[in-house]
Amino acid sequence: MTSVVSLKEDSLTEGNLVKVGKNKHLEENAWGWQIVPVGLRILMNRLYDPYQQPLFIL
């Protein structure tokens, strides 16, 4: 999930646990989250690098 800083109160979304600014370049899912697919790739690489063990997404 991504978030941005915004001064406008009307441009906030309540995705996850906190109100954050909306990224105008991303769509929201049903829960109000703005998902960045490349973020999952970065996370998986960071988890894999130190341990060199397979990771599975269930």
C-alpha positions as CSV (number, residue, x, y, z in Angstrom):
1,M,0.0,0.0,0.0
2,T,1.2,3.5,-0.7
3,S,0.4,6.9,0.8
4,V,1.2,10.5,0.2
5,V,1.2,13.7,2.3
6,S,-1.7,16.1,1.7
7,L,-2.8,19.3,3.2
8,K,-6.4,18.9,1.8
9,E,-8.6,17.1,4.2
10,D,-11.0,16.0,1.4
11,S,-8.3,14.1,-0.4
12,L,-7.6,11.7,2.4
13,T,-8.4,7.9,2.3
14,E,-8.7,5.6,5.3
15,G,-6.9,2.6,3.8
16,N,-5.5,0.3,6.4
17,L,-5.3,2.0,9.9
18,V,-4.6,5.6,9.3
19,K,-5.9,8.4,7.1
20,V,-3.4,9.2,4.4
21,G,-3.3,11.3,1.2
22,K,-4.5,9.6,-2.0
23,N,-2.0,9.1,-4.9
24,K,-3.9,10.4,-7.9
25,H,-2.0,7.9,-10.2
26,L,-3.3,4.8,-8.5
27,E,-6.7,3.1,-8.2
28,E,-8.2,2.1,-4.9
29,N,-9.4,-1.4,-4.1
30,A,-12.6,-2.2,-2.2
31,W,-11.0,-1.5,1.1
32,G,-9.6,1.9,0.1
33,W,-6.0,0.7,-0.3
34,Q,-3.9,2.0,-3.1
35,I,-1.7,-1.0,-4.0
36,V,1.7,-0.7,-5.7
37,P,2.6,-4.0,-7.3
38,V,6.3,-3.2,-7.5
39,G,6.2,-2.7,-3.7
40,L,5.5,-6.5,-3.3
41,R,8.5,-7.3,-5.5
42,I,10.8,-5.0,-3.4
43,L,9.5,-6.6,-0.2
44,M,10.1,-10.1,-1.5
45,N,13.6,-9.2,-2.5
46,R,14.4,-7.7,0.9
47,L,13.1,-10.8,2.6
48,Y,14.9,-13.2,0.3
49,D,18.4,-11.6,0.2
50,P,19.6,-12.2,3.8
51,Y,18.4,-15.8,4.0
52,Q,18.4,-17.1,0.4
53,Q,15.4,-19.3,1.1
54,P,12.3,-19.8,-1.1
55,L,9.3,-17.5,-0.3
56,F,5.7,-18.4,-1.0
57,I,2.6,-16.1,-1.2
58,L,-0.5,-17.9,-0.1
